[in-house]
Amino acid sequence: MIDAYELDGSKMQELPEAHDHLKEILGFPDYYGKNLDALFDCLTERAGETMLFITHAELLHPKLQQVLDDAMEHNERLTVLYEYR
């Protein structure tokens, strides 16, 4: 079974709002640090198959996209798909 999540790139243009959106949609724990290192850790430590579908990816903060791509390289069970309009 794959856990699939849709994330809105228009809600991830600024890092503080992006972390709030990610925490809400992905169900990160209360202790989630809301920083790029914590995001990388949460994504690479996911045990099950996970797919993230990013809509409006052209609006995504570039540092956030880099962390998503890096996490996907380190976690073979993580897939990130980007939709550009």
Secondary structure, 3 states (H helix, E strand, C coil): CEEEEEEEHHHCCCHHHHHHHHHHHHCCCCCCCCCHHHHHHHHHCCCCEEEEEEECHHHCCHHHHHHHHHHHHHCCCEEEEECCC
